[in-house]
Amino acid sequence: MRFDSLCNICTTVTDYVANGSFKALKENVSHKNAQDGYAILIRLADYRNKFKGPFEYIDRHGYNFLSKTKLYGNEIIISNVGAHLGTVFRTPTLGTPMSLGPNAILLKTKYIDDYYYYFFTSKKGQALLKTIVSGSAQPKFNKTDLKKLIVPVPSLDEQNKISRKLLAIDKKIQINEQINDNLVA
């Protein structure tokens, strides 16, 4: 198996502030309520709430301004600031436009995204993320350091085998959680 930098294996490594300066973001991105909003601003809080809402919305102008962080579903998101730093999730398909919120990094790879999602949720992936964390009161890492991380690059066949097995397990877990939710209700 070979290894390479995340920068070399990704087509996209970006975050909210890649769209412009803090001043430009403040001037162009308006937060709205559900009735007046055009797109959902996907945040770690939404993942922690299993994407059940309530969501934070932005207007159409803000969505278009945030062109570098538009989400379409299934992207890899890694929280890079705060107590839940290193949380890794995939964006759902919610049937409405979405954009990435602050304090997270969006990854798209040239290979099998499912494999890299599982890699970063694994103990090895989490340990690798911890190597680039700075700050103690407010732990964080930046996308520049993330891009420099050296990650495994198994063959596409191996990536497929690994991700298929883990996806099958995740589907079983999801079914069991739905059964448990129905029993509680």
N, C-alpha and C positions, 0 to 999 in steps of 0.2 A: 504494500500500500504506500502511496505517496502522500506527502503533506505539502500544503501551500498556505499562503496568507489569505485571510478572508477577503481582502481586497481583490485578489486575483480570481477567486471562485464566485464572486457575486457580480450580478449585473446592476444591483442597487443596494447601497447602504446609505440611508438618509434619515433625517429627523425634521421635526417641526421648524426649527430655526434655520434649516437649509433654504427655506422659502424667502428669507429676508431678515433684515435687522429687527431688533425688538421694537423699534419705532415703527417700521413699516408693517410689522405684524399687528401692532396695536391699531394703526390707522386703517388697515384693510380687512381685519378679521373681526366681525361683530358676532357676539354670542347671542343666541335667540332662544325663545321657548319653542316647544314642539309645533305650535300652530304657525309661527312665523319663520321657522327654520327651514333650510333647504337640505342640509347635509348633517349627518351625525359626526361629531368630533370624537373619535374612538380614543378612550383613555383606559388606564389600568383599572380604574374604578368600574368600568363597564365589564371588563373581563372578570373581576372579582364578584360581580353581581350576575354572572352567567349571561350577560347581554340581554337582561330582561328589562332594562330601563330603570328609572327615567334617564334619558340620554341628554347630553349637552349638544345643542345644535348651533350651526353657523349659517349665515345667509349665502346666497348664490355667489355674490361677489367674493366673499371670503373663501368659499370653496374653490373658485377659479384661481384666486390668488395663491392658494396652497397647492399649486399644481405638482410640486415635487413629492407630495405626501398623500395623493389620492389613493384610496383603497378600494379594491374590487372584491375582496374575499380571499381567504387562504394565505395571505401574506404572513411572514414570520415577524413578530413584534417582540422586542426585548426591552423591558423597563431598565432605564439607566440612571435613575436618581431615586434616593430615598430608601425607606425601610424595606420596600419590596423590590429593591434593585436585583436584577437577574431573573425576574419573573419572565417567562417565555410563553407566548400564546400565539394562536393563529386567529386572524380576523374572520368572523363569520360573514356569510352573505345575508344581509339584512333587508335587501330589496329597496334600498334607498342609497343615495350617494353618501360616501363616507370619506373622512380624511383623518390622518393620524394627529393626535393631540400632543402636547408637550411631554417631555420626560420619558421618551421612548424612541427606539431606533427601529426602522423598517429594513428588513433584509429580503432580497430576492436573489437566488443563486442561479448559476449556469447549469446546475445539476438537478438533483432530486430534492426539492425543498423539504419534503417530508423527512428525509434523512437528517438534514441539518436542523430541523425543528427538534427531532428526537435527540440529536447530539447535544444541543444547547440545554435541553431539559435534563440530560443525564448528569450523573455525579462528575464525570470528567469535563463535560461542557460547563457546568456551574463552577467547578474549580478553575477552569481556564478564565472564565469571566472575572472571578475574584482577583486574578493576577493583575488586572488593570484598574481596580477600584482605588480611588483616592478620597480623602476626606473622612473624618470620623463622626462629626456631628450630623452631617448630611452626606452619606456616602454617594459616590457617583463615578461614572466613567464616561469618556467621550467617544464619539464615533471614529475619530482618528486613531485612537489606541485600539478600538475594536477591529478596525480594518487591518491592523498589523498582526492580529492573533494568527498563529499557525494552527491550522485545523487539518484533520485527516481528510483525504480525498480517495475513498475506495472506488473501485470500478463502478460504473453505472449499474451493472448487474448486481453487485453486492449492495449498493445503496437501495436498489429496488427490493431485494430480498429482506433486508433489515427493516425498511419502512413498511413493507406489506405486513410482516409479522406484528410489528408494533401497532399499526393501524387496526388490525384484526382484534388485538387485545383491547385497544381503546374503544372500539365499537361494542365489545362485550361489556366493558365497564359502563359505557353510556346506557346500554339497555338495562343493566342492573340498577343504575341510578334512577332511570325512569320508572322501573318497577317499584323501587323503594319510595319514590315520590308519590306514586299512585296509592301505595299502602298507607302512607301518612295522611293523604287527603281522604 
